[in-house]
Amino acid sequence: MKTLIKILCAVLVLSSAAVFAGCGENNDLVASTVAVEETTDDSKMNISEQADISKLHAINYEGDEFAGYWQITDGEGSQFKSFVYAFDGKGKAYLIIGTTGYIENYKAETKTDDSGSSYKAVTVQLMFGINGVYKYEFSEDKSTLTLTNTSGGKTTTLKKMATFSFVPIPDPEPVIDEKLLGAWKDDNGEYYYFDKSGIMYNTMNGINFTFAKYSAKDGKVTSVFTTNKEETNTVDYSVDGDTLTYNKFKFKKIAVDELV
């Protein structure tokens, strides 16, 4: 039931911030990004490595011609101009609102129409704005992408963004609990990561991800993330050895290179 609630809320978050906030205490989609204290203990309880999780969901610009961050400028889906669409160059597509992203796959290939003519097509299912099989064409400088839906023929125009980041800037002096630092995973494939700079990361494997700034004090984590506005969430937690109880759910300590 926990996983089902989270999946439903992950879908609903992308339609409105109000729905996102209403998913309740069992769906604090929160976040992280960078480093863990270096130790000499090689056990999973004391990770002896730094984690640059800004590399998670990063763009491989050498991957393919779609790689980058895009926004719709015209045509079908133009009501979602404030959303950011990302192709990671490795087959993953993201619909990003603020510091939260919904994950899907994309695939570019050559298809054949009923007349036997071949055409370039890309398939991507991102619910809002880009959802279907499209013929595609790039501008000469690759800065503009035109998609033509093979079902109905409507077009969507996207412009590549020069810069973009979904990782927030942490507070200057966050209150951090060292016992919380590191990477954690539960039995349902949900991950958390807390770093010493005050950034946290959360993902449900293959569904969505969120980055947030956070502070931890008196058994409570307060996280701040954004959808179409800034949201704040406070969750109870405790740490006992390699077990994190977060919002009443149990997570086990893992190595940072197990994060997805």
N, C-alpha and C positions, 0 to 999 in steps of 0.2 A: 504493500500500500504506500509506503514511503516513497519508493521509486516512481510509482504511477503518479502520485501527487506532484512530484518534482518535474516529471516529463510534461504534464499538463500545464504547470505554471511556466515552464521554459517556453512553451509555445505561446501562451497568453502574454508573456512579458513583452513580446515583440509587437503587440498591437497597441499597448498603452502602458504608461508608467503606473497608472492607478491600479491596473490589474496586477502588475508586477509586485507592487507593494502589498497587495491583498493576498498574495500566495501564503502568507502567514509564517509563523516561526519555524515551520518545518521546511521552508524553502528560502533560506537566506543565501541567495546566490551571490557570494562574495569573492574576494580576490587577493592575488599577491604577485610579486615579481622578483626578487633578486637573490640575496645572499644569506647564507647561514654561517654561524660561528664556526671557525675552524678548530678542530679538536684533534687529539692524538688517539682517540678511541675509534676503532673502525666498526663498531657495532652500529646498528640502525638507530639506536637511541641517541647516539652522538655522531652525527654525520661529519665525516672528515673531508668535506668538499664544499665548494661554493656553488650555488645554483643560480645561473642567469636565466630565469624563466621568461624573460622578455623574448627569448628565442622560441618559446612555445607559441605556436600559431603565427610564427613570423613568415614573411614573404620570401620565397626563393626567386629572386628576380632573374636568375639564370634558368629557371625551370621551363616556362613556356610564355607565349606572347600575351596571355591573359594576366600574368602575375602582376599584382599591384592592388591598390585601393581605388575604388570607383564610386561615383555618385550619378544617379539618374538625373539627366538634365531636360529630357523631353520624351513625349510619347507615353505608351502604356506603362503604368507604374509611377508616373511622375508625381503622384500624390505622396510618394515616399522619398522625396528628394532629400530629406534630412537624414535618411539612413545611409550607412556606408556599406558597400559591397566589396568583399575582398576575394581574390583568387590567389591561393598561396603558391602557385606554380608546381604543385605536387598533387593536384586532384582534389583539394579541399576548398570549399567555398564558404564564406562567412557572411552573415547578415549582422551588422554591428550597430548597436544603439548605445552611445556613450561608452561605458567600459564593459559592456556585456555583448557577447557574440553567440549567435546560433549557428551550428555547424552542419554543413551538408557536403555532398560530393559534386564535382562537375567533371564532365568528360567531353572533350572535343574529338570529333572523328569525321570521316567522309561518309556521307549517306547517299542513297540513290532514290530519286523521286519516281513517280509512276511512269514517266516517259522514258526512264532509263538514264536521265541526266544525273551526274553526280554533283554534290554541293557540300560545302563545309558546314558542320553543325556542332552546336554545343548544347549539352543537356545539363540543366541545373534546376533544383527544386528548393527555392528559398522562401516559399510561402508568400512573401510580400515583395512585389516589384519584379522579381525575376523568378519565373516558375514555369518551366516547360522545356520544349525542344525548340531551338532557334537556329536559323541560318545566321551567320555572323560575318561582319566585315569591319576591319580596322582602317582608320585613317592612315595616310602614308607615314606620319610620325608616331603612330601607335598610341596617340593620346586620346583618341575617341573610338568608341566601340558601338556599332549599330547592330542590334539584335532584331530579327524578324521572326515572330512566332510562327512555326509551321502549322499551328492550329488557329486559323483565322487571319493570319497575315499582318497583325498589328506590329508596329515597330517600337523599340525602346532605344534611346540614345544615352550612353554613359560617357562621362568624362573622367580621365584618370586624375587622381589627386596628387599633387606634388609632394605633400608630406601628410602623415597621419599617425597617431598613436592612441591605443586604447588603454594604456597603462597610466594611472593617475600619478600626480606628484604627491609624495607623502608629506605629512605635517613636519615642520622643522624639528620638533622634539617629542616624538610619540612616546607614550608609555608602553613599554614592551615587557612581556613576561618571557624570560629565557626558556622556561620549560615548554613553552608553546612553539618555539622556533623549529622549523623543519617541515618535512612533508609527511602527510598522513593519508591513509586510504581506508575505506570501509568495505564490507563484503559485497556491496552493490556496485562497486566501481566508481564511487565518488571520491574525489581527491581534494585536499586542502594543502596549502603551503603558506607558511608565515615567515617573513624575513625580518631581520633586525632593523631595517630602515623604516618599517611601518607600512609595508605593502603586503597584501595577501592575495592569494589566487585560489579559485574554486572551479572545479569542472566535474560534470557528469560525463563519463567517458563516451565520446562520440556524439554528444547531444548539444552541449553549450559550454561556455566558459565565462567567468567574470573576474575582473581585477578590481581591487578596492584599496583604499588606505584604511588603516585600522589602529586601534589602541587596545591594550588589555590591562584591566585593573579590577581587583576585588572579585575575581571569578567571572568577569564579564568581558566579552569582546564587542567593541563598538566599531562597526565598519561603515564606510561611506563610499558609495558607488554612484554611477549615473546611468539613467536611461535617457529620457528626454528632459529630465531634471535630476537634481541631486537627491539621493535617497540615503537614509541612515537606518541601520539595523543594529540591535543589541541582543546578544545571545549569551546564555550561561555556558561556562566550560569548566573542566577540571582536567588535570593531567596526573596520571598515576603510572610512573615508569614509562613503558612504551605504548600506553593506552591513553588516548584523548577522548573524553566525553564532551561532545559538542552539540548543544541543543538537544541533549538527552540521547544522542546517537554515539556509538562507539567507533573509533578509528584507531588503526594501528600505525606505528611509526614505520616509514619506509625510507629507502635511499632516494635522494633527490633525482637521480637519473631514471627512476621509475615513474616520474610525473609524465602525464600526457596532456 
